[in-house]
């Protein structure tokens, strides 16, 4: 697990690092509030040790910024302070910190409080993960996708990076349920989920969007890269065969995609991908449509090469 220490005092920083050297943690450090905020956004630490007195803003102000950030607000914060006044402690706890450690550090106390905070963070992460997994497909669910969108959209606004969203829908899924039963429909959902997940990069977020719909969030992917991903997924889904007694059931899916260049907000990005998916359905299904180019659905690799 990763611990971020924000302290402008080199001696205090060295002491804290030495006290935690025997713990199984990676330690990163910052000497002022802005550096600490930037590192928190880039590294996503599991715990922040935050000095109250910093040169550019107070630790209380930095805590307030972190706790108001939709991406960072779940990171636990322990204040480091030379003051043990009840007023400061109450103020810090009211801002969302979970604990206080008074300087000079007692080695055993600091390590024990850090261990306790990290245990709580691990349990919290396990609960969040469990709540964000679709039990049928084992993919992240819609809540996880929403969290991912918040996180990646914030990164787009901060760094100007690329972001794409794919929404897919299994074609004629209701007929499968009606004709073969929901157990077969469930198997089909599981196979489609596996096919989609197999094509994703480590940084991508495939999710079950709801019903027979799936979504893929692709950080650092432009329209061309997202299209290639969607086309690979389309081909893998088309290759699925479900053996039911003596029958082999084939399925297809339609795909719509949009990029952050076609939206000014998360709802607009979702709406653009949804509109592209609707266009794919209207174009005959089993196709990929790009938002803003919905008149030209693409079905085959050679056409993709021609477009590139």
Residue, then its C-alpha position, 0 to 999 in steps of 0.5 A: x500500500x502507498x502512503x503520502x507524507x505532506x510535510x515541509x520540515x525535512x527533519x520531520x519527513x526523515x523521521x516519519x520515513x524512518x519510523x515507517x521503514x519497517x512497514x510494508x508500504x511505499x512512501x512518497x512525500x511532498x514539501x507543500x500543499x500543492x505538491x501534495x495535492x498533485x501527488x495525491x491525484x497522480x498516485x492515489x495513495x492509500x493514506x495521507x499523513x498531513x502536516x497542519x502547518x504548510x508554507x502555501x496553505x494550511x493542512x486544514x485547507x488541503x484536507x478540505x480540498x481533498x475531501x471535496x474532490x470526487x476522486x480523492x475523498x475516500x483517502x484517509x488522512x492522519x494529521x501530523x502536528x506539534x500542537x495537541x490542543x483539543x480545538x485543533x483535533x476537533x477541527x481536523x476531525x470535523x474536516x474528515x481526518x481520521x486521526x492525529x499524531x503529535x510531533x515528535x513522533x513516537x515510533x510505536x504510536x505512529x506505526x500502530x496508527x498507520x497500520x490501523x488506518x491501512x487496515x480500515x482502508x483495505x476493508x473499505x476497498x473490499x466493500x466498495x469492490x464488492x458493491x461495484x461488481x456485477x454478480x452474473x458477469x463478474x464485470x464492474x457494474x454501473x456504479x463502478x463505471x460512474x466512478x471511473x467516469x468521474x475519475x477519468x473525466x477529472x483527469x481529462x479536465x486536468x491534463x487534456x488527455x484523451x478519453x473514449x466511451x463504448x456502449x454495446x448492446x446484444x442484438x435480439x437478446x429478448x428473443x433468446x430469453x423468450x425462446x430458450x429461457x433466462x438461464x441461456x440468456x444468462x450464459x450468453x451475457x457471461x460469454x459476451x462479458x468474457x469476450x469484451x473483457x478479453x479485448x481490453x487493456x489493463x487500463x480500460x474499464x469494461x462494465x455491465x451497463x445494465x440488462x444486455x448492455x455493456x460499456x467500456x471506458x478507455x483512458x488515453x484512447x482517441x476515436x481511432x483506437x476506440x473504434x479498433x477496440x469496438x471492432x475487435x469486440x464485435x468480431x469476438x461476440x459474433x464468434x460466440x456459439x452457445x451449445x444448447x442440446x443439439x442447437x448452436x446459438x449465435x449472437x451479435x452485438x451493436x456498438x456505439x462510441x464517443x470521445x471527450x472531444x464530442x462532449x463537454x460533460x459526462x452526461x454528454x459523453x454518455x448521450x453521444x455514445x448512446x446516440x451512436x449505439x442507436x444509429x448502429x441498431x438502425x443501420x442493421x445491427x452488428x456494426x460499430x458507429x462513431x458519434x458524429x459519423x453515424x451515417x457510416x457504420x463500419x462492418x469489416x476490418x478492410x474498411x477500418x484500414x481504408x478509414x485509417 
